[in-house]
Amino acid sequence: MSHPADHRSTRRVVLPTGQSVDVLFVQGGERDHPAARSTPAKAGLHVCPECASSLVAPVAWEQAGPREWAVTIQCPNCEWWDADVFDEPTVERFDEELDRGTEALVRDLLRLMRANMEDDVERFVTALRAGAILPEDF
């Protein structure tokens, strides 16, 4: 339900994929769309309030005041999203979680690259020993 005193505005957000979406901002009155609800800062912005996934990621963020940030976030599991203004300490905690997640992804990527390289070398050595690789293959 919207109240006559509601102030609604839209802003076009360009996603990293190049796709753009219009985000509806509602100020005042009762919010009528689940995406407009505030995310509980207690759980952290990286935790989805709908499915409890800890993979919520920012779609866009920009400074909204001296110590406030306008952040659009989305859960990749259930497609829940939120666009709201958060204080700087909350956004800093979110940024730290994103850094931890990035570090974990990089560690996993390096492990996977090493495992793939070891497998490639093993297959190459096996082919060499079997005489399946000849000089003209290069």
N, CA, C and O of each residue as an XYZ file, in Angstrom:
552
protein
N       0.829     -1.176      0.000
C       0.000      0.000      0.000
C       0.878      1.246      0.000
O       1.907      1.285      0.675
N       0.486      2.227     -0.731
C       1.264      3.458     -0.709
C       0.438      4.555     -0.068
O      -0.784      4.595     -0.207
N       1.105      5.423      0.620
C       0.458      6.577      1.231
C       0.646      7.775      0.332
O       1.614      7.839     -0.427
N      -0.258      8.715      0.405
C      -0.106      9.911     -0.417
C       1.198     10.648     -0.120
O       1.715     11.355     -0.986
N       1.740     10.492      1.101
C       2.963     11.206      1.466
C       4.223     10.497      0.968
O       5.329     11.010      1.136
N       4.061      9.314      0.353
C       5.227      8.584     -0.153
C       5.946      9.399     -1.214
O       5.319     10.058     -2.043
N       7.257      9.344     -1.175
C       8.060      9.941     -2.234
C       8.714      8.782     -2.980
O       9.485      8.019     -2.397
N       8.412      8.653     -4.248
C       8.958      7.565     -5.048
C       9.870      8.133     -6.119
O       9.568      9.141     -6.758
N      10.989      7.461     -6.294
C      11.884      7.853     -7.366
C      12.524      6.593     -7.929
O      12.646      5.584     -7.234
N      12.920      6.658     -9.163
C      13.606      5.522     -9.772
C      14.987      5.971    -10.212
O      15.229      7.135    -10.528
N      15.878      4.991    -10.217
C      17.228      5.264    -10.691
C      17.652      4.063    -11.521
O      17.446      2.918    -11.120
N      18.236      4.326    -12.665
C      18.734      3.267    -13.536
C      20.102      2.834    -13.021
O      21.001      3.657    -12.846
N      20.251      1.519    -12.777
C      21.507      0.948    -12.300
C      22.046      0.049    -13.401
O      21.332     -0.819    -13.905
N      23.296      0.253    -13.773
C      23.929     -0.580    -14.789
C      24.705     -1.678    -14.088
O      25.612     -1.405    -13.301
N      24.344     -2.930    -14.379
C      24.994     -4.084    -13.774
C      26.334     -4.345    -14.454
O      26.570     -3.864    -15.562
N      27.222     -5.113    -13.791
C      28.517     -5.426    -14.398
C      28.404     -6.124    -15.758
O      29.321     -6.048    -16.576
N      27.279     -6.802    -15.995
C      27.071     -7.494    -17.264
C      26.715     -6.533    -18.399
O      26.660     -6.927    -19.564
N      26.471     -5.262    -18.042
C      26.072     -4.287    -19.046
C      24.557     -4.085    -19.075
O      24.071     -3.100    -19.631
N      23.817     -5.010    -18.480
C      22.367     -4.900    -18.416
C      22.007     -3.790    -17.432
O      22.693     -3.611    -16.426
N      20.949     -3.051    -17.709
C      20.534     -2.009    -16.781
C      19.151     -2.339    -16.237
O      18.317     -2.930    -16.922
N      18.930     -1.940    -14.982
C      17.640     -2.143    -14.338
C      17.228     -0.834    -13.693
O      18.075     -0.034    -13.296
N      15.927     -0.620    -13.591
C      15.406      0.540    -12.893
C      15.089      0.124    -11.464
O      14.361     -0.843    -11.240
N      15.636      0.855    -10.501
C      15.425      0.567     -9.093
C      14.461      1.601     -8.551
O      14.664      2.802     -8.734
N      13.395      1.134     -7.873
C      12.387      2.008     -7.295
C      12.765      2.297     -5.848
O      12.970      1.370     -5.064
N      12.860      3.573     -5.487
C      13.139      3.991     -4.124
C      11.865      4.598     -3.559
O      11.241      5.448     -4.194
N      11.480      4.161     -2.361
C      10.289      4.673     -1.698
C      10.724      5.269     -0.376
O      11.392      4.611      0.422
N      10.342      6.531     -0.142
C      10.660      7.173      1.129
C       9.360      7.618      1.772
O       8.508      8.229      1.126
N       9.217      7.304      3.055
C       8.020      7.693      3.788
C       6.912      6.696      3.589
O       6.931      5.922      2.632
N       5.954      6.704      4.473
C       4.820      5.809      4.355
C       5.211      4.356      4.493
O       6.341      4.034      4.861
N       4.274      3.487      4.198
C       4.502      2.045      4.287
C       5.111      1.556      2.990
O       4.674      1.955      1.911
N       6.092      0.717      3.078
C       6.738      0.182      1.884
C       5.932     -0.999      1.376
O       5.550     -1.880      2.147
N       5.671     -1.013      0.055
C       4.788     -2.035     -0.478
C       5.499     -3.096     -1.305
O       4.831     -3.942     -1.900
N       6.798     -3.084     -1.364
C       7.527     -4.075     -2.150
C       8.573     -4.721     -1.256
O       9.299     -4.015     -0.555
N       8.670     -6.065     -1.264
C       9.613     -6.709     -0.356
C      11.054     -6.269     -0.589
O      11.861     -6.315      0.340
N      11.394     -5.851     -1.783
C      12.771     -5.440     -2.052
C      13.107     -4.118     -1.377
O      14.281     -3.772     -1.249
N      12.094     -3.377     -0.946
C      12.350     -2.077     -0.337
C      12.565     -2.172      1.170
O      12.855     -1.162      1.810
N      12.427     -3.366      1.750
C      12.632     -3.511      3.191
C      14.092     -3.345      3.539
O      14.974     -3.621      2.726
N      14.335     -2.898      4.734
C      15.716     -2.781      5.199
C      16.266     -4.165      5.515
O      15.559     -5.028      6.034
N      17.522     -4.357      5.198
C      18.209     -5.586      5.562
C      18.664     -5.455      7.002
O      19.241     -4.432      7.369
N      18.420     -6.467      7.831
C      18.890     -6.356      9.208
C      20.405     -6.306      9.245
O      21.073     -7.265      8.857
N      20.951     -5.186      9.714
C      22.404     -5.017      9.758
C      23.036     -5.978     10.746
O      24.226     -6.275     10.640
N      22.265     -6.469     11.706
C      22.787     -7.379     12.721
C      23.338     -8.651     12.089
O      24.396     -9.134     12.494
N      22.640     -9.194     11.110
C      23.083    -10.415     10.428
C      24.206    -10.114      9.449
O      24.980    -11.006      9.103
N      24.304     -8.888      9.005
C      25.299     -8.505      8.010
C      24.654     -8.416      6.640
O      23.746     -9.182      6.315
N      25.129     -7.480      5.847
C      24.556     -7.299      4.514
C      24.821     -8.483      3.612
O      24.131     -8.643      2.604
N      25.799     -9.326      3.935
C      26.132    -10.467      3.097
C      25.184    -11.651      3.316
O      25.261    -12.642      2.589
N      24.291    -11.559      4.308
C      23.368    -12.651      4.608
C      21.978    -12.295      4.089
O      21.436    -11.237      4.409
N      21.412    -13.186      3.289
C      20.076    -12.966      2.715
C      19.005    -13.198      3.788
O      18.992    -14.255      4.418
N      18.111    -12.230      4.004
C      17.053    -12.414      4.989
C      15.969    -13.383      4.525
O      15.164    -13.838      5.338
N      15.937    -13.706      3.235
C      14.927    -14.622      2.700
C      15.358    -16.083      2.771
O      14.578    -16.938      3.189
N      16.609    -16.380      2.359
C      17.046    -17.781      2.283
C      18.268    -18.081      3.155
O      18.739    -19.217      3.180
N      18.784    -17.082      3.866
C      19.928    -17.219      4.780
C      21.255    -17.518      4.074
O      22.228    -17.879      4.736
N      21.313    -17.376      2.768
C      22.571    -17.550      2.040
C      23.539    -16.455      2.463
O      23.137    -15.317      2.704
N      24.818    -16.808      2.551
C      25.821    -15.790      2.904
C      26.541    -15.285      1.655
O      27.676    -14.816      1.734
N      25.878    -15.383      0.506
C      26.488    -14.994     -0.766
C      25.932    -13.697     -1.344
O      26.154    -13.411     -2.521
N      25.222    -12.914     -0.555
C      24.665    -11.653     -1.049
C      25.815    -10.750     -1.484
O      26.801    -10.592     -0.764
N      25.678    -10.168     -2.653
C      26.751     -9.353     -3.235
C      26.197     -8.000     -3.675
O      25.007     -7.872     -3.960
N      27.067     -6.995     -3.730
C      26.607     -5.679     -4.173
C      26.416     -5.638     -5.684
O      27.199     -6.210     -6.443
N      25.372     -4.959     -6.095
C      25.130     -4.701     -7.510
C      25.650     -3.304     -7.829
O      26.218     -3.059     -8.893
N      25.441     -2.398     -6.881
C      25.914     -1.015     -7.036
C      26.003     -0.386     -5.663
O      25.246     -0.731     -4.755
N      26.948      0.553     -5.519
C      26.986      1.368     -4.306
C      27.662      2.680     -4.600
O      28.569      2.780     -5.426
N      27.185      3.685     -3.891
C      27.759      5.023     -4.031
C      27.522      5.779     -2.739
O      26.578      5.499     -2.001
N      28.383      6.731     -2.479
C      28.273      7.506     -1.255
C      26.998      8.334     -1.292
O      26.700      8.992     -2.289
N      26.242      8.294     -0.184
C      24.971      9.000     -0.121
C      25.005     10.139      0.892
O      24.040     10.894      1.016
N      26.091     10.261      1.601
C      26.248     11.299      2.615
C      27.653     11.199      3.179
O      28.443     10.372      2.725
N      27.971     12.020      4.153
C      29.331     11.994      4.695
C      29.719     10.632      5.269
O      30.877     10.227      5.163
N      28.768      9.922      5.873
C      29.070      8.610      6.458
C      27.970      7.596      6.122
O      27.667      6.708      6.920
N      27.381      7.740      4.934
C      26.309      6.842      4.499
C      26.551      6.417      3.060
O      27.128      7.155      2.261
N      26.095      5.205      2.750
C      26.261      4.663      1.405
C      24.935      4.116      0.897
O      24.231      3.404      1.613
N      24.598      4.453     -0.346
C      23.446      3.857     -1.020
C      23.950      2.582     -1.674
O      24.824      2.621     -2.540
N      23.392      1.447     -1.252
C      23.872      0.147     -1.717
C      22.708     -0.659     -2.266
O      21.646     -0.736     -1.648
N      22.913     -1.255     -3.424
C      21.963     -2.208     -3.996
C      22.633     -3.571     -3.910
O      23.736     -3.762     -4.424
N      21.958     -4.523     -3.255
C      22.517     -5.857     -3.069
C      21.552     -6.896     -3.601
O      20.348     -6.660     -3.690
N      22.106     -8.070     -3.960
C      21.271     -9.134     -4.504
C      21.789    -10.492     -4.048
O      22.996    -10.709     -3.947
N      20.863    -11.396     -3.776
C      21.194    -12.770     -3.420
C      21.170    -13.623     -4.689
O      20.166    -13.631     -5.401
N      22.253    -14.339     -4.983
C      22.266    -15.169     -6.187
C      21.438    -16.449     -6.055
O      21.116    -17.086     -7.057
N      21.094    -16.824     -4.825
C      20.331    -18.059     -4.629
C      18.839    -17.883     -4.873
O      18.222    -18.668     -5.592
N      18.262    -16.844     -4.268
C      16.808    -16.681     -4.372
C      16.400    -15.426     -5.144
O      15.210    -15.145     -5.289
N      17.389    -14.667     -5.642
C      17.156    -13.458     -6.416
C      16.551    -12.321     -5.597
O      16.093    -11.334     -6.173
N      16.538    -12.431     -4.266
C      16.119    -11.319     -3.414
C      17.080    -10.161     -3.615
O      18.266    -10.376     -3.863
N      16.584     -8.938     -3.510
C      17.456     -7.779     -3.600
C      16.937     -6.672     -2.710
O      15.775     -6.666     -2.306
N      17.818     -5.739     -2.412
C      17.475     -4.609     -1.571
C      18.266     -3.403     -2.056
O      19.415     -3.539     -2.477
N      17.673     -2.258     -2.000
C      18.359     -0.995     -2.300
C      18.035     -0.070     -1.146
O      16.874      0.273     -0.925
N      19.064      0.336     -0.407
C      18.829      1.142      0.778
C      20.077      1.955      1.084
O      21.108      1.798      0.429
N      19.980      2.811      2.069
C      21.120      3.601      2.530
C      21.559      3.018      3.871
O      20.748      2.830      4.778
N      22.860      2.734      3.979
C      23.413      2.120      5.188
C      24.529      2.998      5.730
O      25.180      3.733      4.988
N      24.739      2.907      7.054
C      25.813      3.696      7.659
C      27.172      3.096      7.287
O      27.269      1.939      6.880
N      28.207      3.907      7.436
C      29.554      3.507      7.013
C      30.081      2.263      7.735
O      30.671      1.403      7.082
N      29.893      2.129      9.053
C      30.381      0.903      9.714
C      29.748     -0.376      9.150
O      30.425     -1.394      9.008
N      28.447     -0.321      8.831
C      27.771     -1.493      8.250
C      28.363     -1.829      6.893
O      28.601     -2.997      6.588
N      28.602     -0.809      6.075
C      29.168     -1.022      4.739
C      30.613     -1.504      4.843
O      31.044     -2.330      4.039
N      31.366     -1.001      5.820
C      32.744     -1.472      6.013
C      32.778     -2.947      6.397
O      33.627     -3.695      5.914
N      31.848     -3.373      7.273
C      31.767     -4.809      7.629
C      31.419     -5.639      6.395
O      31.962     -6.726      6.197
N      30.513     -5.122      5.569
C      30.131     -5.806      4.330
C      31.338     -5.924      3.406
O      31.572     -6.979      2.816
N      32.102     -4.845      3.279
C      33.291     -4.847      2.436
C      34.315     -5.867      2.939
O      34.954     -6.548      2.137
N      34.473     -5.976      4.254
C      35.389     -6.971      4.824
C      34.928     -8.386      4.499
O      35.750     -9.250      4.193
N      33.613     -8.632      4.562
C      33.077     -9.953      4.194
C      33.332    -10.234      2.716
O      33.677    -11.356      2.345
N      33.163     -9.223      1.877
C      33.432     -9.396      0.449
C      34.904     -9.729      0.217
O      35.228    -10.568     -0.623
N      35.796     -9.068      0.965
C      37.230     -9.365      0.850
C      37.518    -10.805      1.264
O      38.282    -11.505      0.599
N      36.898    -11.252      2.374
C      37.086    -12.650      2.818
C      36.586    -13.624      1.748
O      37.227    -14.638      1.471
N      35.450    -13.308      1.157
C      34.902    -14.167      0.106
C      35.801    -14.204     -1.119
O      35.998    -15.259     -1.721
N      36.349    -13.045     -1.488
C      37.268    -12.980     -2.627
C      38.512    -13.810     -2.358
O      38.972    -14.548     -3.229
N      39.059    -13.690     -1.147
C      40.245    -14.482     -0.780
C      39.948    -15.977     -0.861
O      40.779    -16.743     -1.349
N      38.783    -16.400     -0.395
C      38.412    -17.819     -0.459
C      38.283    -18.276     -1.911
O      38.726    -19.372     -2.254
N      37.682    -17.450     -2.764
C      37.556    -17.805     -4.173
C      38.914    -17.918     -4.849
O      39.145    -18.836     -5.636
N      39.810    -16.989     -4.544
C      41.150    -17.022     -5.141
C      41.895    -18.273     -4.678
O      42.551    -18.932     -5.485
N      41.802    -18.610     -3.378
C      42.444    -19.843     -2.880
C      41.913    -21.070     -3.606
O      42.683    -21.936     -4.021
N      40.579    -21.142     -3.759
C      39.980    -22.280     -4.456
C      40.403    -22.320     -5.922
O      40.666    -23.392     -6.468
N      40.467    -21.152     -6.554
C      40.893    -21.084     -7.952
C      42.325    -21.582     -8.108
O      42.621    -22.348     -9.025
N      43.212    -21.152     -7.217
C      44.607    -21.594     -7.294
C      44.725    -23.102     -7.084
O      45.497    -23.765     -7.777
N      43.959    -23.650     -6.128
C      43.959    -25.105     -5.917
C      43.464    -25.837     -7.164
O      44.039    -26.846     -7.572
N      42.400    -25.321     -7.758
C      41.848    -25.948     -8.958
C      42.826    -25.859    -10.124
O      42.996    -26.825    -10.868
N      43.472    -24.700    -10.288
C      44.454    -24.549    -11.369
C      45.609    -25.533    -11.174
O      46.065    -26.154    -12.135
N      46.079    -25.676     -9.938
C      47.180    -26.597     -9.659
C      46.764    -28.040     -9.947
O      47.520    -28.798    -10.554
N      45.567    -28.412     -9.512
C      45.081    -29.776     -9.758
C      44.953    -30.037    -11.255
O      45.317    -31.112    -11.731
N      44.437    -29.058    -11.999
C      44.311    -29.213    -13.445
C      45.681    -29.330    -14.113
O      45.867    -30.150    -15.013
N      46.638    -28.511    -13.674
C      47.983    -28.552    -14.247
C      48.644    -29.897    -13.950
O      49.276    -30.485    -14.827
N      48.500    -30.388    -12.713
C      49.066    -31.689    -12.361
C      48.463    -32.790    -13.230
O      49.170    -33.691    -13.681
N      47.155    -32.710    -13.461
C      46.486    -33.694    -14.312
C      46.995    -33.597    -15.753
O      47.241    -34.620    -16.392
N      47.154    -32.375    -16.268
C      47.673    -32.182    -17.628
C      49.093    -32.743    -17.760
O      49.412    -33.418    -18.739
N      49.932    -32.462    -16.778
C      51.321    -32.952    -16.820
C      51.337    -34.478    -16.763
O      52.093    -35.121    -17.491
N      50.515    -35.046    -15.914
C      50.470    -36.508    -15.792
C      50.034    -37.160    -17.109
O      50.613    -38.159    -17.536
N      49.008    -36.585    -17.745
C      48.567    -37.129    -19.037
C      49.634    -36.956    -20.113
O      49.812    -37.834    -20.957
N      50.343    -35.828    -20.088
C      51.404    -35.582    -21.062
C      52.549    -36.584    -20.877
O      53.052    -37.144    -21.852
N      52.957    -36.806    -19.625
C      54.032    -37.767    -19.340
C      53.616    -39.178    -19.760
O      54.418    -39.920    -20.327
N      52.377    -39.542    -19.487
C      51.868    -40.865    -19.885
C      51.895    -41.012    -21.405
O      52.286    -42.058    -21.924
N      51.481    -39.970    -22.112
C      51.490    -40.007    -23.579
C      52.914    -40.076    -24.118
O      53.171    -40.783    -25.092
N      53.847    -39.345    -23.492
C      55.252    -39.410    -23.912
C      55.803    -40.826    -23.741
O      56.450    -41.355    -24.646
N      55.553    -41.429    -22.600
C      56.052    -42.778    -22.324
C      55.447    -43.806    -23.264
O      56.084    -44.805    -23.599
N      54.214    -43.556    -23.687
C      53.546    -44.498    -24.587
C      53.929    -44.256    -26.049
O      53.524    -45.012    -26.931
N      54.705    -43.207    -26.302
C      55.093    -42.895    -27.678
C      53.961    -42.279    -28.490
O      53.998    -42.289    -29.720
N      52.947    -41.738    -27.798
C      51.790    -41.161    -28.486
C      52.016    -39.711    -28.916
O      51.173    -39.133    -29.601
N      53.145    -39.119    -28.522
C      53.451    -37.740    -28.897
C      54.717    -37.774    -29.756
O      55.753    -38.303    -29.353
N      54.600    -37.204    -30.925
C      55.714    -37.186    -31.866
C      56.158    -35.748    -32.106
O      55.397    -34.823    -31.824
N      57.382    -35.532    -32.625
C      57.863    -34.176    -32.900
C      56.927    -33.397    -33.820
O      56.776    -32.185    -33.661
N      56.297    -34.074    -34.780
C      55.401    -33.353    -35.704
C      54.091    -32.900    -35.061
O      53.309    -32.175    -35.675
N      53.857    -33.336    -33.812
C      52.667    -32.852    -33.093
C      52.830    -31.398    -32.649
O      51.873    -30.754    -32.219
N      54.071    -30.892    -32.764
C      54.320    -29.528    -32.300
C      54.501    -28.600    -33.444
O      54.721    -27.406    -33.241
